[in-house]
Amino acid sequence: MAQAQRTPVTATVPNDLEPFWLPFTANRAFKRRPRLIAGAKDMHYITPEGRKLIDGSAGLWCTNAGHNRDPIVAAIQAQAAELDFAPTFQFAHPKAFELAARVASLAPGDLDHVFFCNSGSEAVDTALKIALAFHKVRGEGSRVRLIGRERGYHGVGFGGVAVGGIVSNRKQFGTLLVGVDHLPSTYNREKQAFSIGEPEWGAHLADALDGLVTLHDASTIAAVIVEPMSGSSGVLPPPKGYLERLRAICDKHGILLIFDEVITGYGRLGYAFAAERYGVQPDMITFAKGVTSGSVPMGGVVVRKGVYDAFMQGPEHVIELFHGYTYSAHPLACAAGLATLDLYRAEGLFERARKLEMPWADAAMGLKGLPNVLDIRAVGLTAGIDLASKPDGVGKRGLEALELGFFEHDVMFRAVGDTIALSPPLIVTESQIGELFGKVAKIIKAVA
Ligand SMILES: Cc1ncc(COP(=O)(O)O)c(C=O)c1O
């Protein structure tokens, strides 16, 4: 195996911040006081001035193996020197097959074929398109409706936003897709506040799917997509029994069930996929982020054998699915993915997350009683801490907490509105868990 070559962190603060339009960012506030990151190693980010920040969010829920890990860096460097790009339309390169097999081997049951793309958003749109096309090739072309869930996040493609349920992500963009409906959110603070893991209350909310079938008829519904644990809307674990119930209702009506595991995949909940944790087999799993530990963009969809096989008929010279991306199974992403999966296995990082789950949840619940803390949820190596909004604006307290963390407490985390969301790299130690929640406690007091 090649050795990773290291370059020192040399970045300086850019003179002109104006040309870059930052995604999902308050640009004017950011540019007044930029939060710049220049380097990273293991559990830490490094600013251009050389300050070290503990990473409480694995970047954006993605660097599950920790930052700039040697085997991943070396694999990317070696791959760049060997094969920069190969098309996967009518051609392919060996590592694409190798990675597909490895990804499939981590998925439960007969989820055994992998379609690659470059992000979670593309993975979601790919899965929705496969669902529609699947019914069509089987002669059930009337199944065109897609069902998501309130508060769901499925990326930013038109399909993903349409099935998503976060109003601010939807309201600027017109009518989105037609024929989309939503299940109710599984979160209810009154019934679930301060639950560790999956809340007891809420399995019955899956029955709303039966209601939608009554309204539209099963013959019009193609698929249901949910995050097993909703991350981007503030860490919402599924109520006990909810996913099982959803599976049963989908089975009853011939509806495909898609688990969006862009966050929950690759160890976040202590297993390769949340489908394994919950013992529920979906028809498709979307993944991204952790597959390369965030090092090179990659996403994909794992589909059940029956879904793949449905397409493999008719004349052999005809393309079975008119879909794909120039960079599907990019060689750098495949090399990074293989090295990442090796690292997860070598270091037992999924099991490690499972073992740390209780100490992590206990540390999270230690914040109960601090000013403005309305609820805390913890599952796997994630936590969502809801803070009361300030009277003069939703999201202000959250942004203040994030800024204070970055500039004064050397910690980075996500703020989703006024919810602090934590999801460290899975290499986090127990003492770093203590450090992280210690810093968050100070920040919560400071923004009171
Ligand atoms: C469940 C889920 N689906 C899809 C996405 C979109 O992924 P990306 O930002 O890579 O497009 C995300 C991103 O956080 C996600 O959490």
The ligand as an SDF file (V2000), in Angstrom:
LIG
                    3D

 16 16  0  0  0  0  0  0  0  0999 V2000
  -31.0410   11.7290    4.6060 C   0  0  0  0  0  0  0  0  0  0  0  0
  -30.3270   12.5850    3.6120 C   0  0  0  0  0  0  0  0  0  0  0  0
  -30.5810   12.4160    2.3070 N   0  0  0  0  0  0  0  0  0  0  0  0
  -29.9540   13.1450    1.3710 C   0  0  0  0  0  0  0  0  0  0  0  0
  -29.0340   14.0980    1.7270 C   0  0  0  0  0  0  0  0  0  0  0  0
  -28.3770   14.9100    0.6690 C   0  0  0  0  0  0  0  0  0  0  0  0
  -27.0480   14.5960    0.5210 O   0  0  0  0  0  0  0  0  0  0  0  0
  -26.0800   15.5550   -0.3210 P   0  0  0  0  0  0  0  0  0  0  0  0
  -25.9360   16.8060    0.4630 O   0  0  0  0  0  0  0  0  0  0  0  0
  -24.8140   14.7390   -0.4230 O   0  0  0  0  0  0  0  0  0  0  0  0
  -26.6980   15.7690   -1.6430 O   0  0  0  0  0  0  0  0  0  0  0  0
  -28.7220   14.3000    3.0730 C   0  0  0  0  0  0  0  0  0  0  0  0
  -27.7320   15.2910    3.4840 C   0  0  0  0  0  0  0  0  0  0  0  0
  -27.5560   15.6020    4.6350 O   0  0  0  0  0  0  0  0  0  0  0  0
  -29.4090   13.5350    4.0410 C   0  0  0  0  0  0  0  0  0  0  0  0
  -29.2000   13.7190    5.3460 O   0  0  0  0  0  0  0  0  0  0  0  0
  1  2  1  0
  2  3  1  0
  2 15  2  0
  3  4  2  0
  4  5  1  0
  5  6  1  0
  5 12  2  0
  6  7  1  0
  7  8  1  0
  8  9  2  0
  8 10  1  0
  8 11  1  0
 12 13  1  0
 12 15  1  0
 13 14  2  0
 15 16  1  0
M  END
$$$$
